[in-house]
Amino acid sequence: MAPRALVWQWVAEPRAWSTWNPKIEDIVPLVPDAPHAGWRFRIAYRLRKKKQLAEAELIEFVPNERLVCRTVGGDLNPGGWIKETYELQADEDTTVLTHAVDLEHSKMPYVSRFAVVFLANVFNSDGSLGHVRNLKSLMEDGVPPPTIGTGAPNGSPVPPPKI
């Protein structure tokens, strides 16, 4: 129940993803610019109680429509990468946000990829779990979205990148 432009403000600012995705611990941009196609950053996240460090790049950035992120590193096999896609589709007074994870190039064994997809679908078949649900709750609670380019609500300053 939110306009597409509001949902986009949350999705399009990786520096604020940790606000709604509890697996993300930190995002450090490699350049201070506002996010755009080609924007690169380091990401620290926790999977299976283990901290992962990776690098990511926004390979598609279509305002109010689509953001695609390619991530390498973490516990992926060398040369492997994953692709995450956030897509927004607006209806009269609602926005549907879909999140897809493509493991095709992850270099994970086929059985492992199948297990990840199967378990995710079983444990989230009603859509009640996950970070997209957290994002919905933030918007429903009236939390102000980040201002693109700062990563902070209402455009408040963000510390300089840690290098």
C-alpha positions as CSV (number, residue, x, y, z in Angstrom):
1,M,0.0,0.0,0.0
2,A,2.7,2.5,-1.0
3,P,3.6,4.3,-4.1
4,R,6.3,2.9,-6.3
5,A,8.6,6.0,-5.7
6,L,8.5,5.4,-1.9
7,V,9.4,1.7,-2.3
8,W,12.1,2.6,-4.7
9,Q,13.8,5.0,-2.2
10,W,14.2,2.1,0.2
11,V,15.4,-0.4,-2.5
12,A,17.7,2.0,-4.4
13,E,20.0,2.9,-1.5
14,P,22.2,-0.1,-0.6
15,R,23.7,1.8,2.3
16,A,20.3,1.5,4.0
17,W,19.6,-2.1,3.2
18,S,20.8,-3.2,6.7
19,T,17.8,-1.3,8.1
20,W,15.4,-3.9,6.6
21,N,17.7,-6.9,6.0
22,P,19.0,-8.2,9.3
23,K,21.5,-10.4,7.5
24,I,23.4,-7.4,6.3
25,E,25.8,-6.0,8.8
26,D,27.6,-3.3,6.8
27,I,27.8,-1.8,3.3
28,V,30.7,0.3,2.3
29,P,30.6,2.1,-1.0
30,L,33.8,2.0,-3.1
31,V,32.9,5.5,-4.4
32,P,30.9,8.3,-2.6
33,D,28.5,8.8,-5.5
34,A,24.8,8.1,-5.4
35,P,23.9,4.5,-6.5
36,H,23.7,4.0,-10.2
37,A,24.4,1.2,-12.7
38,G,28.1,0.3,-12.2
39,W,28.1,1.4,-8.5
40,R,30.3,-0.9,-6.5
41,F,30.4,-1.6,-2.8
42,R,31.7,-4.0,-0.2
43,I,29.1,-5.9,1.8
44,A,29.4,-7.7,5.1
45,Y,26.5,-10.1,5.9
46,R,25.8,-13.1,8.2
47,L,24.7,-16.5,6.8
48,R,24.5,-19.6,8.9
49,K,26.0,-17.6,11.9
50,K,29.1,-16.9,9.9
51,K,30.2,-13.5,8.8
52,Q,30.7,-13.2,5.0
53,L,32.6,-10.5,3.2
54,A,31.9,-9.8,-0.5
55,E,32.0,-7.2,-3.2
56,A,28.9,-6.2,-5.2
57,E,28.0,-4.1,-8.2
58,L,24.7,-2.7,-9.3
59,I,24.5,-4.1,-12.9
60,E,21.1,-2.6,-13.6
61,F,19.6,0.5,-12.0
62,V,16.3,1.6,-13.6
63,P,14.7,4.2,-11.3
64,N,11.3,3.1,-9.9
65,E,11.4,-0.2,-11.7
66,R,14.4,-2.5,-11.3
67,L,17.7,-2.9,-9.4
68,V,20.0,-5.9,-10.2
69,C,23.0,-6.6,-8.0
70,R,25.8,-9.0,-8.7
71,T,27.8,-10.3,-5.7
72,V,31.1,-12.2,-5.6
73,G,33.1,-13.5,-2.6
74,G,31.8,-14.6,0.7
75,D,31.7,-18.4,0.8
76,L,31.0,-18.7,-2.9
77,N,33.5,-20.8,-4.8
78,P,36.2,-18.9,-6.7
79,G,34.7,-17.4,-9.9
80,G,31.2,-17.9,-8.7
81,W,28.6,-15.1,-8.3
82,I,25.0,-14.5,-7.5
83,K,22.5,-12.1,-9.0
84,E,19.7,-10.5,-7.0
85,T,16.9,-8.7,-8.7
86,Y,14.4,-6.3,-7.1
87,E,11.6,-5.4,-9.4
88,L,8.7,-3.0,-8.7
89,Q,5.3,-3.1,-10.4
90,A,2.7,-0.6,-9.5
91,D,-1.0,-1.0,-9.5
92,E,-3.6,1.7,-8.7
93,D,-2.6,2.3,-5.0
94,T,-0.1,-0.5,-4.3
95,T,3.3,-1.6,-5.3
96,V,4.4,-5.2,-5.7
97,L,8.1,-5.7,-4.9
98,T,9.6,-9.0,-6.1
99,H,13.0,-10.2,-5.0
100,A,14.7,-13.0,-7.0
101,V,18.0,-14.7,-6.3
102,D,19.7,-16.3,-9.3
103,L,22.3,-19.0,-8.3
104,E,23.0,-20.2,-11.8
105,H,26.6,-18.8,-11.8
106,S,27.3,-19.4,-8.1
107,K,29.4,-22.5,-8.8
108,M,27.4,-24.2,-6.0
109,P,26.7,-27.8,-6.7
110,Y,23.4,-28.3,-8.4
111,V,22.0,-30.3,-5.4
112,S,22.9,-27.4,-3.1
113,R,21.3,-24.8,-5.3
114,F,18.1,-26.9,-5.5
115,A,18.1,-27.3,-1.7
116,V,18.4,-23.6,-1.2
117,V,15.6,-22.8,-3.5
118,F,13.4,-25.6,-2.2
119,L,13.9,-24.7,1.5
120,A,13.3,-21.0,0.8
121,N,10.0,-21.8,-0.9
122,V,8.9,-24.2,1.9
123,F,9.7,-21.9,4.8
124,N,8.4,-18.8,3.1
125,S,5.5,-20.1,1.0
126,D,3.1,-17.5,2.4
127,G,5.6,-14.6,2.1
128,S,5.5,-13.9,5.8
129,L,9.2,-14.2,6.4
130,G,12.2,-12.4,5.0
131,H,13.6,-9.0,4.5
132,V,11.0,-7.8,2.0
133,R,8.4,-8.3,4.7
134,N,10.6,-6.2,7.1
135,L,10.7,-3.4,4.5
136,K,6.9,-3.5,4.2
137,S,6.6,-3.1,8.0
138,L,9.0,-0.1,8.1
139,M,6.9,1.6,5.4
140,E,3.6,0.8,7.2
141,D,5.1,2.1,10.5
142,G,5.9,5.4,8.7
143,V,9.7,5.2,9.0
144,P,11.1,7.8,6.6
145,P,13.0,6.3,3.7
146,P,16.6,7.0,3.0
147,T,17.6,9.8,0.7
148,I,19.4,8.3,-2.3
149,G,23.0,9.2,-2.1
150,T,23.3,9.4,1.7
151,G,21.8,6.1,2.9
152,A,20.2,7.8,5.8
153,P,16.6,8.8,6.6
154,N,15.9,12.4,5.7
155,G,19.3,12.8,4.1
156,S,21.2,13.0,7.4
157,P,25.0,12.7,7.0
158,V,26.6,9.3,6.7
159,P,30.1,8.6,7.9
160,P,32.7,8.5,5.1
161,P,33.4,5.1,3.6
162,K,35.8,2.8,5.6
163,I,38.6,1.8,3.3
